[in-house]
């Protein structure tokens, strides 16, 4: 089972709001997930990214791979190196 940390799109059309979730890579983008670990709102100025750093680090230690977008957000906010 390949586990990914990725964004799950929520919100209305043309008004995206994302939840950061841990999901099996075989599940659809907005489908089933294992655990929700944070949120991301790109529409506010500046954009708001809140995440439970301990849970993210624990999932990465257990083998979960963040997607490129989530990895850049985690680096920008100092959660990972």
HTML snippet that shows the backbone in 3Dmol.js (N, CA, C, O; Angstrom):
<script src="https://3Dmol.org/build/3Dmol-min.js"></script>
<div id="view" style="width:600px;height:400px;position:relative"></div>
<script>
const pdb = `
ATOM      1  N   UNK A   1       0.847  -1.181   0.000  1.00  0.00           N
ATOM      2  CA  UNK A   1       0.000   0.000   0.000  1.00  0.00           C
ATOM      3  C   UNK A   1       0.888   1.240   0.000  1.00  0.00           C
ATOM      4  O   UNK A   1       1.617   1.477   0.964  1.00  0.00           O
ATOM      5  N   UNK A   2       0.836   2.035  -1.074  1.00  0.00           N
ATOM      6  CA  UNK A   2       1.597   3.272  -1.173  1.00  0.00           C
ATOM      7  C   UNK A   2       0.767   4.401  -0.578  1.00  0.00           C
ATOM      8  O   UNK A   2      -0.295   4.741  -1.101  1.00  0.00           O
ATOM      9  N   UNK A   3       1.249   4.978   0.511  1.00  0.00           N
ATOM     10  CA  UNK A   3       0.514   6.029   1.208  1.00  0.00           C
ATOM     11  C   UNK A   3       1.083   7.388   0.815  1.00  0.00           C
ATOM     12  O   UNK A   3       2.298   7.584   0.797  1.00  0.00           O
ATOM     13  N   UNK A   4       0.183   8.326   0.499  1.00  0.00           N
ATOM     14  CA  UNK A   4       0.569   9.675   0.096  1.00  0.00           C
ATOM     15  C   UNK A   4      -0.053  10.690   1.043  1.00  0.00           C
ATOM     16  O   UNK A   4      -1.141  10.475   1.577  1.00  0.00           O
ATOM     17  N   UNK A   5       0.650  11.792   1.241  1.00  0.00           N
ATOM     18  CA  UNK A   5       0.095  12.954   1.926  1.00  0.00           C
ATOM     19  C   UNK A   5      -0.214  13.948   0.822  1.00  0.00           C
ATOM     20  O   UNK A   5       0.697  14.428   0.148  1.00  0.00           O
ATOM     21  N   UNK A   6      -1.489  14.264   0.628  1.00  0.00           N
ATOM     22  CA  UNK A   6      -1.874  15.084  -0.512  1.00  0.00           C
ATOM     23  C   UNK A   6      -3.043  16.000  -0.176  1.00  0.00           C
ATOM     24  O   UNK A   6      -3.618  15.935   0.911  1.00  0.00           O
ATOM     25  N   UNK A   7      -3.382  16.857  -1.144  1.00  0.00           N
ATOM     26  CA  UNK A   7      -4.474  17.801  -0.976  1.00  0.00           C
ATOM     27  C   UNK A   7      -5.779  17.187  -1.477  1.00  0.00           C
ATOM     28  O   UNK A   7      -5.806  16.506  -2.501  1.00  0.00           O
ATOM     29  N   UNK A   8      -6.840  17.435  -0.751  1.00  0.00           N
ATOM     30  CA  UNK A   8      -8.184  17.012  -1.135  1.00  0.00           C
ATOM     31  C   UNK A   8      -8.994  18.273  -1.361  1.00  0.00           C
ATOM     32  O   UNK A   8      -9.167  19.072  -0.441  1.00  0.00           O
ATOM     33  N   UNK A   9      -9.496  18.461  -2.582  1.00  0.00           N
ATOM     34  CA  UNK A   9     -10.172  19.712  -2.936  1.00  0.00           C
ATOM     35  C   UNK A   9     -11.576  19.762  -2.365  1.00  0.00           C
ATOM     36  O   UNK A   9     -12.352  18.814  -2.480  1.00  0.00           O
ATOM     37  N   UNK A  10     -11.881  20.892  -1.747  1.00  0.00           N
ATOM     38  CA  UNK A  10     -13.204  21.155  -1.196  1.00  0.00           C
ATOM     39  C   UNK A  10     -13.626  22.526  -1.709  1.00  0.00           C
ATOM     40  O   UNK A  10     -12.905  23.142  -2.494  1.00  0.00           O
ATOM     41  N   UNK A  11     -14.766  22.999  -1.282  1.00  0.00           N
ATOM     42  CA  UNK A  11     -15.205  24.340  -1.641  1.00  0.00           C
ATOM     43  C   UNK A  11     -15.992  24.364  -2.940  1.00  0.00           C
ATOM     44  O   UNK A  11     -16.198  23.337  -3.586  1.00  0.00           O
ATOM     45  N   UNK A  12     -16.423  25.551  -3.301  1.00  0.00           N
ATOM     46  CA  UNK A  12     -17.258  25.745  -4.479  1.00  0.00           C
ATOM     47  C   UNK A  12     -16.417  25.880  -5.741  1.00  0.00           C
ATOM     48  O   UNK A  12     -15.189  25.952  -5.686  1.00  0.00           O
ATOM     49  N   UNK A  13     -17.103  25.912  -6.874  1.00  0.00           N
ATOM     50  CA  UNK A  13     -16.422  26.129  -8.139  1.00  0.00           C
ATOM     51  C   UNK A  13     -15.763  27.506  -8.121  1.00  0.00           C
ATOM     52  O   UNK A  13     -16.377  28.489  -7.706  1.00  0.00           O
ATOM     53  N   UNK A  14     -14.530  27.572  -8.567  1.00  0.00           N
ATOM     54  CA  UNK A  14     -13.720  28.799  -8.609  1.00  0.00           C
ATOM     55  C   UNK A  14     -13.383  29.346  -7.217  1.00  0.00           C
ATOM     56  O   UNK A  14     -12.886  30.467  -7.102  1.00  0.00           O
ATOM     57  N   UNK A  15     -13.643  28.579  -6.173  1.00  0.00           N
ATOM     58  CA  UNK A  15     -13.306  28.981  -4.807  1.00  0.00           C
ATOM     59  C   UNK A  15     -12.741  27.773  -4.064  1.00  0.00           C
ATOM     60  O   UNK A  15     -13.393  27.232  -3.171  1.00  0.00           O
ATOM     61  N   UNK A  16     -11.527  27.348  -4.432  1.00  0.00           N
ATOM     62  CA  UNK A  16     -10.993  26.113  -3.838  1.00  0.00           C
ATOM     63  C   UNK A  16     -10.585  26.281  -2.383  1.00  0.00           C
ATOM     64  O   UNK A  16     -10.145  27.349  -1.957  1.00  0.00           O
ATOM     65  N   UNK A  17     -10.741  25.216  -1.647  1.00  0.00           N
ATOM     66  CA  UNK A  17     -10.301  25.097  -0.271  1.00  0.00           C
ATOM     67  C   UNK A  17      -9.820  23.664  -0.140  1.00  0.00           C
ATOM     68  O   UNK A  17     -10.516  22.748  -0.578  1.00  0.00           O
ATOM     69  N   UNK A  18      -8.671  23.444   0.439  1.00  0.00           N
ATOM     70  CA  UNK A  18      -8.082  22.110   0.459  1.00  0.00           C
ATOM     71  C   UNK A  18      -7.930  21.588   1.875  1.00  0.00           C
ATOM     72  O   UNK A  18      -7.701  22.347   2.817  1.00  0.00           O
ATOM     73  N   UNK A  19      -8.063  20.267   2.005  1.00  0.00           N
ATOM     74  CA  UNK A  19      -7.724  19.581   3.241  1.00  0.00           C
ATOM     75  C   UNK A  19      -6.492  18.734   2.952  1.00  0.00           C
ATOM     76  O   UNK A  19      -6.402  18.098   1.902  1.00  0.00           O
ATOM     77  N   UNK A  20      -5.557  18.726   3.870  1.00  0.00           N
ATOM     78  CA  UNK A  20      -4.355  17.901   3.732  1.00  0.00           C
ATOM     79  C   UNK A  20      -4.694  16.554   4.357  1.00  0.00           C
ATOM     80  O   UNK A  20      -4.982  16.464   5.551  1.00  0.00           O
ATOM     81  N   UNK A  21      -4.654  15.505   3.533  1.00  0.00           N
ATOM     82  CA  UNK A  21      -5.052  14.180   3.999  1.00  0.00           C
ATOM     83  C   UNK A  21      -3.964  13.154   3.713  1.00  0.00           C
ATOM     84  O   UNK A  21      -3.119  13.340   2.838  1.00  0.00           O
ATOM     85  N   UNK A  22      -4.009  12.078   4.467  1.00  0.00           N
ATOM     86  CA  UNK A  22      -3.162  10.917   4.228  1.00  0.00           C
ATOM     87  C   UNK A  22      -4.065   9.874   3.585  1.00  0.00           C
ATOM     88  O   UNK A  22      -5.078   9.477   4.160  1.00  0.00           O
ATOM     89  N   UNK A  23      -3.684   9.428   2.370  1.00  0.00           N
ATOM     90  CA  UNK A  23      -4.542   8.501   1.636  1.00  0.00           C
ATOM     91  C   UNK A  23      -3.700   7.489   0.878  1.00  0.00           C
ATOM     92  O   UNK A  23      -2.535   7.732   0.565  1.00  0.00           O
ATOM     93  N   UNK A  24      -4.307   6.365   0.597  1.00  0.00           N
ATOM     94  CA  UNK A  24      -3.705   5.362  -0.278  1.00  0.00           C
ATOM     95  C   UNK A  24      -3.650   5.968  -1.678  1.00  0.00           C
ATOM     96  O   UNK A  24      -4.607   6.611  -2.109  1.00  0.00           O
ATOM     97  N   UNK A  25      -2.560   5.774  -2.381  1.00  0.00           N
ATOM     98  CA  UNK A  25      -2.389   6.401  -3.696  1.00  0.00           C
ATOM     99  C   UNK A  25      -3.376   5.873  -4.731  1.00  0.00           C
ATOM    100  O   UNK A  25      -3.568   6.507  -5.769  1.00  0.00           O
ATOM    101  N   UNK A  26      -4.003   4.736  -4.476  1.00  0.00           N
ATOM    102  CA  UNK A  26      -4.968   4.167  -5.422  1.00  0.00           C
ATOM    103  C   UNK A  26      -6.343   4.810  -5.309  1.00  0.00           C
ATOM    104  O   UNK A  26      -7.160   4.651  -6.215  1.00  0.00           O
ATOM    105  N   UNK A  27      -6.625   5.532  -4.226  1.00  0.00           N
ATOM    106  CA  UNK A  27      -7.927   6.167  -4.041  1.00  0.00           C
ATOM    107  C   UNK A  27      -8.013   7.439  -4.879  1.00  0.00           C
ATOM    108  O   UNK A  27      -6.987   8.061  -5.152  1.00  0.00           O
ATOM    109  N   UNK A  28      -9.219   7.839  -5.292  1.00  0.00           N
ATOM    110  CA  UNK A  28      -9.354   9.085  -6.062  1.00  0.00           C
ATOM    111  C   UNK A  28      -9.008  10.313  -5.223  1.00  0.00           C
ATOM    112  O   UNK A  28      -8.982  10.258  -3.994  1.00  0.00           O
ATOM    113  N   UNK A  29      -8.743  11.421  -5.916  1.00  0.00           N
ATOM    114  CA  UNK A  29      -8.293  12.647  -5.248  1.00  0.00           C
ATOM    115  C   UNK A  29      -9.221  13.073  -4.116  1.00  0.00           C
ATOM    116  O   UNK A  29      -8.758  13.379  -3.018  1.00  0.00           O
ATOM    117  N   UNK A  30     -10.521  13.095  -4.375  1.00  0.00           N
ATOM    118  CA  UNK A  30     -11.483  13.552  -3.371  1.00  0.00           C
ATOM    119  C   UNK A  30     -12.222  12.395  -2.711  1.00  0.00           C
ATOM    120  O   UNK A  30     -13.272  12.593  -2.101  1.00  0.00           O
ATOM    121  N   UNK A  31     -11.678  11.196  -2.833  1.00  0.00           N
ATOM    122  CA  UNK A  31     -12.342  10.014  -2.301  1.00  0.00           C
ATOM    123  C   UNK A  31     -11.912   9.675  -0.884  1.00  0.00           C
ATOM    124  O   UNK A  31     -11.647  10.549  -0.057  1.00  0.00           O
ATOM    125  N   UNK A  32     -11.853   8.377  -0.636  1.00  0.00           N
ATOM    126  CA  UNK A  32     -11.547   7.850   0.686  1.00  0.00           C
ATOM    127  C   UNK A  32     -10.155   8.259   1.144  1.00  0.00           C
ATOM    128  O   UNK A  32      -9.236   8.367   0.332  1.00  0.00           O
ATOM    129  N   UNK A  33      -9.999   8.485   2.438  1.00  0.00           N
ATOM    130  CA  UNK A  33      -8.691   8.813   2.989  1.00  0.00           C
ATOM    131  C   UNK A  33      -8.534   8.163   4.350  1.00  0.00           C
ATOM    132  O   UNK A  33      -9.505   7.705   4.953  1.00  0.00           O
ATOM    133  N   UNK A  34      -7.298   8.129   4.824  1.00  0.00           N
ATOM    134  CA  UNK A  34      -7.004   7.481   6.098  1.00  0.00           C
ATOM    135  C   UNK A  34      -7.153   8.460   7.255  1.00  0.00           C
ATOM    136  O   UNK A  34      -7.804   8.155   8.254  1.00  0.00           O
ATOM    137  N   UNK A  35      -6.541   9.650   7.113  1.00  0.00           N
ATOM    138  CA  UNK A  35      -6.573  10.638   8.189  1.00  0.00           C
ATOM    139  C   UNK A  35      -6.424  12.034   7.616  1.00  0.00           C
ATOM    140  O   UNK A  35      -5.693  12.246   6.648  1.00  0.00           O
ATOM    141  N   UNK A  36      -7.127  12.989   8.224  1.00  0.00           N
ATOM    142  CA  UNK A  36      -6.989  14.399   7.855  1.00  0.00           C
ATOM    143  C   UNK A  36      -5.979  15.034   8.810  1.00  0.00           C
ATOM    144  O   UNK A  36      -6.114  14.918  10.029  1.00  0.00           O
ATOM    145  N   UNK A  37      -4.957  15.712   8.250  1.00  0.00           N
ATOM    146  CA  UNK A  37      -3.913  16.279   9.100  1.00  0.00           C
ATOM    147  C   UNK A  37      -3.813  17.796   9.016  1.00  0.00           C
ATOM    148  O   UNK A  37      -3.018  18.391   9.744  1.00  0.00           O
ATOM    149  N   UNK A  38      -4.597  18.444   8.149  1.00  0.00           N
ATOM    150  CA  UNK A  38      -4.524  19.893   8.076  1.00  0.00           C
ATOM    151  C   UNK A  38      -5.405  20.477   6.998  1.00  0.00           C
ATOM    152  O   UNK A  38      -6.186  19.772   6.358  1.00  0.00           O
ATOM    153  N   UNK A  39      -5.266  21.807   6.803  1.00  0.00           N
ATOM    154  CA  UNK A  39      -6.046  22.525   5.794  1.00  0.00           C
ATOM    155  C   UNK A  39      -5.152  23.516   5.065  1.00  0.00           C
ATOM    156  O   UNK A  39      -4.085  23.886   5.554  1.00  0.00           O
ATOM    157  N   UNK A  40      -5.608  23.944   3.880  1.00  0.00           N
ATOM    158  CA  UNK A  40      -4.881  24.931   3.081  1.00  0.00           C
ATOM    159  C   UNK A  40      -5.900  25.792   2.349  1.00  0.00           C
ATOM    160  O   UNK A  40      -6.737  25.275   1.608  1.00  0.00           O
ATOM    161  N   UNK A  41      -5.830  27.104   2.554  1.00  0.00           N
ATOM    162  CA  UNK A  41      -6.721  28.043   1.880  1.00  0.00           C
ATOM    163  C   UNK A  41      -5.871  29.007   1.057  1.00  0.00           C
ATOM    164  O   UNK A  41      -5.281  29.935   1.611  1.00  0.00           O
ATOM    165  N   UNK A  42      -5.798  28.798  -0.274  1.00  0.00           N
ATOM    166  CA  UNK A  42      -4.952  29.649  -1.113  1.00  0.00           C
ATOM    167  C   UNK A  42      -5.576  30.993  -1.466  1.00  0.00           C
ATOM    168  O   UNK A  42      -4.888  31.851  -2.018  1.00  0.00           O
ATOM    169  N   UNK A  43      -6.855  31.207  -1.168  1.00  0.00           N
ATOM    170  CA  UNK A  43      -7.533  32.430  -1.588  1.00  0.00           C
ATOM    171  C   UNK A  43      -7.292  33.614  -0.664  1.00  0.00           C
ATOM    172  O   UNK A  43      -7.398  34.760  -1.100  1.00  0.00           O
ATOM    173  N   UNK A  44      -6.970  33.366   0.597  1.00  0.00           N
ATOM    174  CA  UNK A  44      -6.719  34.472   1.517  1.00  0.00           C
ATOM    175  C   UNK A  44      -5.362  35.094   1.213  1.00  0.00           C
ATOM    176  O   UNK A  44      -4.512  34.469   0.580  1.00  0.00           O
ATOM    177  N   UNK A  45      -5.169  36.304   1.658  1.00  0.00           N
ATOM    178  CA  UNK A  45      -3.898  36.986   1.422  1.00  0.00           C
ATOM    179  C   UNK A  45      -3.284  37.336   2.760  1.00  0.00           C
ATOM    180  O   UNK A  45      -3.828  38.222   3.419  1.00  0.00           O
ATOM    181  N   UNK A  46      -2.212  36.733   3.224  1.00  0.00           N
ATOM    182  CA  UNK A  46      -1.487  35.621   2.608  1.00  0.00           C
ATOM    183  C   UNK A  46      -2.252  34.309   2.785  1.00  0.00           C
ATOM    184  O   UNK A  46      -3.150  34.213   3.622  1.00  0.00           O
ATOM    185  N   UNK A  47      -1.893  33.309   1.996  1.00  0.00           N
ATOM    186  CA  UNK A  47      -2.590  32.023   2.060  1.00  0.00           C
ATOM    187  C   UNK A  47      -2.378  31.374   3.430  1.00  0.00           C
ATOM    188  O   UNK A  47      -1.324  31.526   4.048  1.00  0.00           O
ATOM    189  N   UNK A  48      -3.387  30.658   3.885  1.00  0.00           N
ATOM    190  CA  UNK A  48      -3.369  30.047   5.215  1.00  0.00           C
ATOM    191  C   UNK A  48      -3.139  28.544   5.076  1.00  0.00           C
ATOM    192  O   UNK A  48      -3.898  27.851   4.398  1.00  0.00           O
ATOM    193  N   UNK A  49      -2.083  28.049   5.726  1.00  0.00           N
ATOM    194  CA  UNK A  49      -1.754  26.623   5.718  1.00  0.00           C
ATOM    195  C   UNK A  49      -1.596  26.187   7.165  1.00  0.00           C
ATOM    196  O   UNK A  49      -0.640  26.580   7.834  1.00  0.00           O
ATOM    197  N   UNK A  50      -2.529  25.378   7.652  1.00  0.00           N
ATOM    198  CA  UNK A  50      -2.449  24.863   9.015  1.00  0.00           C
ATOM    199  C   UNK A  50      -2.361  23.351   8.943  1.00  0.00           C
ATOM    200  O   UNK A  50      -3.112  22.704   8.212  1.00  0.00           O
ATOM    201  N   UNK A  51      -1.439  22.798   9.707  1.00  0.00           N
ATOM    202  CA  UNK A  51      -1.237  21.351   9.680  1.00  0.00           C
ATOM    203  C   UNK A  51      -0.711  20.904  11.041  1.00  0.00           C
ATOM    204  O   UNK A  51      -0.027  21.661  11.730  1.00  0.00           O
ATOM    205  N   UNK A  52      -1.033  19.677  11.421  1.00  0.00           N
ATOM    206  CA  UNK A  52      -0.523  19.082  12.653  1.00  0.00           C
ATOM    207  C   UNK A  52       0.864  18.504  12.336  1.00  0.00           C
ATOM    208  O   UNK A  52       0.976  17.407  11.789  1.00  0.00           O
ATOM    209  N   UNK A  53       1.899  19.240  12.679  1.00  0.00           N
ATOM    210  CA  UNK A  53       3.265  18.856  12.340  1.00  0.00           C
ATOM    211  C   UNK A  53       3.688  17.511  12.900  1.00  0.00           C
ATOM    212  O   UNK A  53       4.420  16.768  12.246  1.00  0.00           O
ATOM    213  N   UNK A  54       3.233  17.192  14.107  1.00  0.00           N
ATOM    214  CA  UNK A  54       3.606  15.910  14.724  1.00  0.00           C
ATOM    215  C   UNK A  54       3.042  14.733  13.936  1.00  0.00           C
ATOM    216  O   UNK A  54       3.731  13.739  13.707  1.00  0.00           O
ATOM    217  N   UNK A  55       1.776  14.858  13.521  1.00  0.00           N
ATOM    218  CA  UNK A  55       1.163  13.776  12.746  1.00  0.00           C
ATOM    219  C   UNK A  55       1.844  13.620  11.395  1.00  0.00           C
ATOM    220  O   UNK A  55       2.072  12.498  10.942  1.00  0.00           O
ATOM    221  N   UNK A  56       2.171  14.738  10.747  1.00  0.00           N
ATOM    222  CA  UNK A  56       2.831  14.680   9.441  1.00  0.00           C
ATOM    223  C   UNK A  56       4.190  14.005   9.568  1.00  0.00           C
ATOM    224  O   UNK A  56       4.527  13.136   8.765  1.00  0.00           O
ATOM    225  N   UNK A  57       4.974  14.397  10.569  1.00  0.00           N
ATOM    226  CA  UNK A  57       6.287  13.785  10.770  1.00  0.00           C
ATOM    227  C   UNK A  57       6.165  12.296  11.077  1.00  0.00           C
ATOM    228  O   UNK A  57       6.984  11.496  10.625  1.00  0.00           O
ATOM    229  N   UNK A  58       5.145  11.926  11.842  1.00  0.00           N
ATOM    230  CA  UNK A  58       4.930  10.519  12.165  1.00  0.00           C
ATOM    231  C   UNK A  58       4.585   9.726  10.902  1.00  0.00           C
ATOM    232  O   UNK A  58       5.099   8.625  10.710  1.00  0.00           O
ATOM    233  N   UNK A  59       3.727  10.268  10.045  1.00  0.00           N
ATOM    234  CA  UNK A  59       3.361   9.579   8.805  1.00  0.00           C
ATOM    235  C   UNK A  59       4.555   9.460   7.878  1.00  0.00           C
ATOM    236  O   UNK A  59       4.738   8.420   7.244  1.00  0.00           O
ATOM    237  N   UNK A  60       5.376  10.503   7.782  1.00  0.00           N
ATOM    238  CA  UNK A  60       6.566  10.441   6.926  1.00  0.00           C
ATOM    239  C   UNK A  60       7.548   9.397   7.468  1.00  0.00           C
ATOM    240  O   UNK A  60       8.170   8.665   6.699  1.00  0.00           O
ATOM    241  N   UNK A  61       7.681   9.335   8.797  1.00  0.00           N
ATOM    242  CA  UNK A  61       8.557   8.329   9.399  1.00  0.00           C
ATOM    243  C   UNK A  61       8.046   6.918   9.126  1.00  0.00           C
ATOM    244  O   UNK A  61       8.837   5.978   9.042  1.00  0.00           O
ATOM    245  N   UNK A  62       6.730   6.762   8.987  1.00  0.00           N
ATOM    246  CA  UNK A  62       6.140   5.449   8.705  1.00  0.00           C
ATOM    247  C   UNK A  62       6.135   5.120   7.219  1.00  0.00           C
ATOM    248  O   UNK A  62       5.686   4.040   6.834  1.00  0.00           O
ATOM    249  N   UNK A  63       6.628   6.033   6.367  1.00  0.00           N
ATOM    250  CA  UNK A  63       6.760   5.728   4.954  1.00  0.00           C
ATOM    251  C   UNK A  63       5.848   6.481   4.010  1.00  0.00           C
ATOM    252  O   UNK A  63       5.893   6.235   2.805  1.00  0.00           O
ATOM    253  N   UNK A  64       5.023   7.386   4.504  1.00  0.00           N
ATOM    254  CA  UNK A  64       4.137   8.148   3.624  1.00  0.00           C
ATOM    255  C   UNK A  64       4.951   9.165   2.828  1.00  0.00           C
ATOM    256  O   UNK A  64       5.868   9.788   3.364  1.00  0.00           O
ATOM    257  N   UNK A  65       4.617   9.331   1.555  1.00  0.00           N
ATOM    258  CA  UNK A  65       5.317  10.261   0.673  1.00  0.00           C
ATOM    259  C   UNK A  65       4.432  11.473   0.400  1.00  0.00           C
ATOM    260  O   UNK A  65       3.330  11.308  -0.122  1.00  0.00           O
ATOM    261  N   UNK A  66       4.882  12.704   0.739  1.00  0.00           N
ATOM    262  CA  UNK A  66       4.083  13.886   0.391  1.00  0.00           C
ATOM    263  C   UNK A  66       4.182  14.171  -1.105  1.00  0.00           C
ATOM    264  O   UNK A  66       5.221  13.931  -1.721  1.00  0.00           O
ATOM    265  N   UNK A  67       3.099  14.684  -1.686  1.00  0.00           N
ATOM    266  CA  UNK A  67       3.130  15.089  -3.086  1.00  0.00           C
ATOM    267  C   UNK A  67       4.009  16.326  -3.208  1.00  0.00           C
ATOM    268  O   UNK A  67       4.375  16.930  -2.200  1.00  0.00           O
ATOM    269  N   UNK A  68       4.347  16.706  -4.433  1.00  0.00           N
ATOM    270  CA  UNK A  68       5.231  17.851  -4.650  1.00  0.00           C
ATOM    271  C   UNK A  68       4.656  19.136  -4.043  1.00  0.00           C
ATOM    272  O   UNK A  68       5.383  19.907  -3.416  1.00  0.00           O
ATOM    273  N   UNK A  69       3.364  19.362  -4.227  1.00  0.00           N
ATOM    274  CA  UNK A  69       2.722  20.570  -3.699  1.00  0.00           C
ATOM    275  C   UNK A  69       2.748  20.583  -2.178  1.00  0.00           C
ATOM    276  O   UNK A  69       3.084  21.599  -1.570  1.00  0.00           O
ATOM    277  N   UNK A  70       2.397  19.466  -1.566  1.00  0.00           N
ATOM    278  CA  UNK A  70       2.376  19.391  -0.105  1.00  0.00           C
ATOM    279  C   UNK A  70       3.791  19.509   0.441  1.00  0.00           C
ATOM    280  O   UNK A  70       4.005  20.144   1.473  1.00  0.00           O
ATOM    281  N   UNK A  71       4.757  18.907  -0.239  1.00  0.00           N
ATOM    282  CA  UNK A  71       6.147  18.999   0.210  1.00  0.00           C
ATOM    283  C   UNK A  71       6.629  20.446   0.212  1.00  0.00           C
ATOM    284  O   UNK A  71       7.297  20.873   1.154  1.00  0.00           O
ATOM    285  N   UNK A  72       6.296  21.208  -0.836  1.00  0.00           N
ATOM    286  CA  UNK A  72       6.723  22.606  -0.889  1.00  0.00           C
ATOM    287  C   UNK A  72       6.033  23.428   0.199  1.00  0.00           C
ATOM    288  O   UNK A  72       6.656  24.313   0.785  1.00  0.00           O
ATOM    289  N   UNK A  73       4.758  23.151   0.478  1.00  0.00           N
ATOM    290  CA  UNK A  73       4.062  23.865   1.554  1.00  0.00           C
ATOM    291  C   UNK A  73       4.657  23.525   2.920  1.00  0.00           C
ATOM    292  O   UNK A  73       4.797  24.400   3.774  1.00  0.00           O
ATOM    293  N   UNK A  74       5.006  22.259   3.122  1.00  0.00           N
ATOM    294  CA  UNK A  74       5.613  21.859   4.402  1.00  0.00           C
ATOM    295  C   UNK A  74       6.982  22.497   4.582  1.00  0.00           C
ATOM    296  O   UNK A  74       7.329  22.914   5.687  1.00  0.00           O
ATOM    297  N   UNK A  75       7.764  22.579   3.511  1.00  0.00           N
ATOM    298  CA  UNK A  75       9.083  23.235   3.596  1.00  0.00           C
ATOM    299  C   UNK A  75       8.937  24.722   3.871  1.00  0.00           C
ATOM    300  O   UNK A  75       9.668  25.288   4.683  1.00  0.00           O
ATOM    301  N   UNK A  76       7.993  25.345   3.192  1.00  0.00           N
ATOM    302  CA  UNK A  76       7.788  26.795   3.364  1.00  0.00           C
ATOM    303  C   UNK A  76       7.405  27.142   4.789  1.00  0.00           C
ATOM    304  O   UNK A  76       7.775  28.202   5.294  1.00  0.00           O
ATOM    305  N   UNK A  77       6.660  26.249   5.447  1.00  0.00           N
ATOM    306  CA  UNK A  77       6.211  26.496   6.810  1.00  0.00           C
ATOM    307  C   UNK A  77       7.115  25.868   7.861  1.00  0.00           C
ATOM    308  O   UNK A  77       6.790  25.907   9.048  1.00  0.00           O
ATOM    309  N   UNK A  78       8.234  25.294   7.458  1.00  0.00           N
ATOM    310  CA  UNK A  78       9.225  24.800   8.407  1.00  0.00           C
ATOM    311  C   UNK A  78       8.874  23.495   9.096  1.00  0.00           C
ATOM    312  O   UNK A  78       9.438  23.184  10.145  1.00  0.00           O
ATOM    313  N   UNK A  79       7.962  22.729   8.533  1.00  0.00           N
ATOM    314  CA  UNK A  79       7.593  21.453   9.146  1.00  0.00           C
ATOM    315  C   UNK A  79       8.648  20.406   8.855  1.00  0.00           C
ATOM    316  O   UNK A  79       9.016  19.636   9.742  1.00  0.00           O
ATOM    317  N   UNK A  80       9.150  20.365   7.600  1.00  0.00           N
ATOM    318  CA  UNK A  80      10.219  19.448   7.215  1.00  0.00           C
ATOM    319  C   UNK A  80      11.371  20.231   6.636  1.00  0.00           C
ATOM    320  O   UNK A  80      11.229  21.411   6.315  1.00  0.00           O
ATOM    321  N   UNK A  81      12.518  19.580   6.499  1.00  0.00           N
ATOM    322  CA  UNK A  81      13.710  20.246   5.934  1.00  0.00           C
ATOM    323  C   UNK A  81      13.679  20.197   4.428  1.00  0.00           C
ATOM    324  O   UNK A  81      14.592  20.703   3.775  1.00  0.00           O
TER     325      UNK A  81
END
`;
const viewer = $3Dmol.createViewer("view");
viewer.addModel(pdb, "pdb");
viewer.setStyle({}, {cartoon: {color: "spectrum"}});
viewer.zoomTo();
viewer.render();
</script>
